[in-house]
């Protein structure tokens, strides 16, 4: 048997994944900006504008809560370090 008659072949690879669909999003109908009514736009904007309003009372309460939790954590850490490393001297 001659090598020229049967050249070596490359190893076969595993089957590849199927090719992706050409336009997968084309099956979903999309609304264009020109088809949206002014009322829809105003309704959406008013919903988000109402959600963005800030309440100074809740902001103050949140800051005080964060300060209290941080202070408590510092006190617990200092107390733990004291009892673990310095109390037995």
MARDO-632464 format. One line per field, with one value per residue: chain; x, y, z of N, C-alpha, C in turn; residue in three letters. Coordinates in Angstrom, 1 decimal, decimal comma. Atoms other than C-alpha are relative to their C-alpha. Last residue first. Example, Ala and Ser with C-alpha at 12.3 -4.5 7.8 and 13.67 -1.06 7.14 Angstrom:
<sites>
chain <- [A; A]
npx <- [-0,9; 0,9]
npy <- [-1,1; -1,2]
npz <- [0,0; 0,0]
capx <- [13,7; 12,3]
capy <- [-1,1; -4,5]
capz <- [7,1; 7,8]
cpx <- [-0,8; 0,9]
cpy <- [1,1; 1,2]
cpz <- [0,8; 0,0]
resn <- [Ser; Ala]
</sites>
This chain:
<sites>
chain <- [A; A; A; A; A; A; A; A; A; A; A; A; A; A; A; A; A; A; A; A; A; A; A; A; A; A; A; A; A; A; A; A; A; A; A; A; A; A; A; A; A; A; A; A; A; A; A; A; A; A; A; A; A; A; A; A; A; A; A; A; A; A; A; A; A; A; A; A; A; A; A; A; A; A; A; A; A; A; A; A; A; A; A; A; A; A; A; A; A]
npx <- [-1,3; -0,7; 0,6; -0,6; -1,4; -0,8; 0,1; -0,4; -1,5; -0,5; 0,2; -1,0; -1,3; -0,1; -0,1; -1,3; -1,0; 0,2; -0,6; -1,5; -0,5; 0,2; -0,9; -1,3; -0,1; -0,1; -1,3; -1,0; 0,1; -0,6; -1,5; -0,6; 0,1; -1,1; 0,7; -0,7; 0,1; -1,3; -0,8; 0,6; -0,2; -1,4; -0,2; 0,5; -0,8; -1,2; 0,3; 0,3; -1,3; -0,8; 0,6; -0,5; 0,8; 0,4; 1,3; 1,1; 0,3; -0,9; 0,6; -0,5; 0,3; 0,7; 1,3; 0,9; 0,9; 0,9; 0,6; -0,4; 1,0; 1,0; -0,2; 0,7; 1,4; 0,1; 0,9; 1,4; 0,4; 1,3; 1,0; 0,1; 1,1; 0,5; -0,7; 0,8; 1,4; 0,6; 0,4; -0,8; 0,8]
npy <- [-0,5; 1,0; 0,2; -0,8; -0,3; 1,1; 1,3; -0,2; -0,1; 1,3; 0,8; -0,4; 0,4; 1,5; 0,3; -0,4; 0,9; 1,3; -0,2; -0,1; 1,3; 0,8; -0,4; 0,4; 1,4; 0,3; -0,5; 0,9; 1,3; -0,2; -0,2; 1,3; 0,7; -0,3; -0,3; 0,4; -1,1; -0,7; 0,9; 0,2; -1,3; -0,1; 1,1; -0,4; -1,0; 0,6; 0,9; -0,8; -0,6; 1,1; 0,4; -1,0; -1,2; -0,2; 0,7; -0,8; -1,2; -1,1; -1,3; -1,1; -1,4; -0,8; 0,5; -0,5; -1,0; 0,5; -1,1; -1,2; -0,5; -0,9; -1,4; -0,4; -0,4; -1,3; -0,8; 0,2; -0,8; -0,6; 0,6; -0,8; -0,9; -0,1; -1,0; -0,3; 0,3; -1,0; -1,2; -1,2; -1,2]
npz <- [-0,5; -0,7; -1,3; -1,1; 0,0; 0,6; -0,8; -1,4; 0,1; 0,4; -1,2; -1,0; 0,5; -0,1; -1,4; -0,5; 0,6; -0,7; -1,4; 0,2; 0,3; -1,2; -1,0; 0,4; -0,2; -1,4; -0,4; 0,6; -0,8; -1,3; 0,2; 0,2; -1,3; -1,0; -1,3; -1,2; -1,1; -0,3; -0,7; -1,3; -0,7; -0,5; -0,9; -1,3; -0,7; -0,5; -1,1; -1,2; -0,4; -0,6; -1,3; -0,9; -0,1; -1,4; -0,3; 0,6; -0,8; 0,3; 0,2; -0,8; 0,5; -1,0; -0,2; 1,0; -0,6; -1,0; -0,6; 0,8; 0,9; -0,6; 0,2; 1,2; -0,4; -0,5; 0,8; -0,5; -1,2; 0,1; -0,9; -1,3; -0,1; -1,4; -0,8; -1,2; 0,3; 0,9; -0,8; 0,1; 0,0]
capx <- [-2,5; -5,6; -7,9; -5,6; -6,0; -9,4; -11,2; -10,0; -10,4; -14,0; -14,8; -13,3; -15,3; -18,6; -18,1; -17,3; -20,3; -22,6; -21,2; -21,8; -25,4; -26,2; -24,8; -26,7; -29,9; -29,4; -28,8; -31,9; -34,1; -32,9; -33,6; -37,0; -37,9; -36,5; -38,9; -37,6; -39,8; -38,5; -41,5; -43,9; -41,7; -41,6; -45,4; -45,8; -43,4; -45,2; -48,6; -47,4; -45,8; -49,0; -51,1; -48,8; -49,4; -46,8; -46,9; -44,2; -41,8; -42,0; -43,7; -42,0; -43,6; -41,6; -40,8; -37,9; -36,1; -34,5; -33,2; -30,9; -31,3; -28,1; -26,2; -26,6; -23,9; -20,8; -20,4; -17,3; -14,1; -12,8; -9,1; -7,4; -6,7; -3,4; -3,0; -4,1; -2,8; 0,4; 1,3; 1,4; 0,0]
capy <- [40,4; 38,2; 41,1; 42,3; 40,1; 38,4; 40,6; 43,9; 42,8; 41,8; 45,1; 47,1; 45,1; 45,4; 49,2; 49,6; 47,6; 49,6; 52,9; 51,6; 50,5; 53,8; 55,8; 53,8; 54,2; 57,9; 58,3; 56,2; 58,2; 61,4; 60,2; 58,9; 62,3; 64,1; 62,2; 62,2; 62,2; 59,8; 57,4; 60,2; 61,2; 57,6; 57,2; 60,7; 59,8; 56,6; 58,2; 61,1; 58,7; 56,6; 59,7; 61,0; 57,8; 55,3; 54,4; 57,0; 55,4; 52,1; 49,2; 45,9; 42,7; 39,6; 37,2; 39,4; 38,9; 35,6; 36,9; 34,4; 31,7; 30,5; 27,6; 24,2; 23,4; 21,6; 17,9; 16,7; 16,9; 14,3; 13,8; 15,1; 12,5; 11,0; 10,5; 7,2; 6,7; 8,6; 6,5; 3,3; 0,0]
capz <- [80,5; 79,7; 78,7; 75,9; 72,8; 72,7; 75,2; 73,7; 70,1; 70,8; 72,6; 69,7; 67,1; 69,0; 69,5; 65,8; 64,7; 67,0; 65,6; 62,0; 62,9; 64,5; 61,6; 59,1; 61,1; 61,4; 57,7; 56,9; 59,3; 57,7; 54,2; 55,3; 56,7; 53,7; 51,3; 47,8; 44,7; 42,1; 42,0; 41,1; 38,1; 37,0; 36,9; 35,4; 32,6; 31,8; 31,7; 29,6; 27,0; 26,9; 26,4; 23,6; 21,7; 20,7; 17,0; 16,1; 18,5; 16,7; 18,3; 17,6; 16,4; 17,5; 14,7; 13,5; 16,8; 15,7; 12,4; 10,7; 13,3; 14,8; 13,2; 14,8; 17,4; 16,0; 15,7; 17,5; 15,4; 13,0; 13,0; 9,9; 7,2; 6,2; 2,4; 1,0; -2,6; -2,0; 1,1; -1,0; 0,0]
cpx <- [0,0; 1,3; 0,8; -0,6; 0,6; 1,5; 0,8; 0,0; 0,6; 1,5; 0,6; -0,1; 1,1; 1,4; 0,2; 0,2; 1,4; 1,1; -0,1; 0,6; 1,6; 0,6; 0,0; 1,1; 1,4; 0,2; 0,3; 1,4; 1,1; 0,0; 0,7; 1,5; 0,6; -0,1; 1,2; -0,7; 0,7; 0,0; 1,4; 0,9; -0,5; 0,3; 1,5; 0,2; -0,5; 0,9; 1,3; -0,2; -0,2; 1,3; 0,8; -0,5; 0,5; -0,7; -0,4; -1,3; -1,1; -0,4; 1,0; -0,8; 0,4; -0,4; -0,8; -1,4; -1,0; -1,0; -0,9; -0,5; 0,4; -1,0; -1,2; 0,2; -0,7; -1,5; -0,2; -0,9; -1,4; -0,4; -1,4; -1,0; 0,0; -1,2; -0,6; 0,7; -0,9; -1,4; -0,7; -0,6; 0,9]
cpy <- [0,3; 0,5; -1,0; -0,3; 0,7; 0,2; -1,1; -1,3; 0,1; 0,0; -1,4; -0,9; 0,4; -0,5; -1,6; -0,3; 0,3; -1,0; -1,3; 0,2; 0,0; -1,4; -0,8; 0,4; -0,5; -1,5; -0,4; 0,3; -1,0; -1,2; 0,2; 0,0; -1,4; -0,7; 0,3; 0,5; -0,5; 1,0; 0,7; -0,9; -0,2; 1,2; 0,1; -1,1; 0,4; 1,0; -0,6; -0,9; 0,8; 0,6; -1,0; -0,3; 0,9; 1,3; 0,2; -0,6; 0,8; 1,2; 1,0; 1,2; 1,1; 1,4; 0,8; -0,6; 0,5; 1,0; -0,4; 1,3; 1,3; 0,4; 0,8; 1,5; 0,5; 0,3; 1,4; 0,8; -0,4; 0,7; 0,7; -0,7; 0,7; 1,0; 0,0; 1,0; 0,3; -0,3; 1,0; 1,2; 1,2]
cpz <- [1,4; 0,5; 0,8; 1,4; 1,3; 0,2; -0,6; 0,8; 1,4; 0,0; -0,3; 1,3; 1,1; -0,4; 0,2; 1,5; 0,5; -0,4; 0,8; 1,4; -0,1; -0,2; 1,3; 1,0; -0,4; 0,3; 1,5; 0,4; -0,5; 0,8; 1,3; -0,2; -0,1; 1,3; 1,0; 1,2; 1,2; 1,1; 0,4; 0,8; 1,5; 0,8; 0,5; 1,0; 1,3; 0,7; 0,5; 1,2; 1,3; 0,5; 0,7; 1,4; 1,0; 0,1; 1,4; 0,3; -0,6; 0,8; -0,3; -0,2; 0,9; -0,6; 1,0; 0,2; -1,0; 0,6; 1,1; 0,7; -0,6; -1,0; 0,6; -0,1; -1,3; 0,3; 0,7; -0,8; 0,4; 1,3; -0,1; 0,9; 1,4; 0,1; 1,4; 0,9; 1,2; -0,3; -0,9; 0,7; 0,0]
resn <- [Unk; Unk; Unk; Unk; Unk; Unk; Unk; Unk; Unk; Unk; Unk; Unk; Unk; Unk; Unk; Unk; Unk; Unk; Unk; Unk; Unk; Unk; Unk; Unk; Unk; Unk; Unk; Unk; Unk; Unk; Unk; Unk; Unk; Unk; Unk; Unk; Unk; Unk; Unk; Unk; Unk; Unk; Unk; Unk; Unk; Unk; Unk; Unk; Unk; Unk; Unk; Unk; Unk; Unk; Unk; Unk; Unk; Unk; Unk; Unk; Unk; Unk; Unk; Unk; Unk; Unk; Unk; Unk; Unk; Unk; Unk; Unk; Unk; Unk; Unk; Unk; Unk; Unk; Unk; Unk; Unk; Unk; Unk; Unk; Unk; Unk; Unk; Unk; Unk]
</sites>
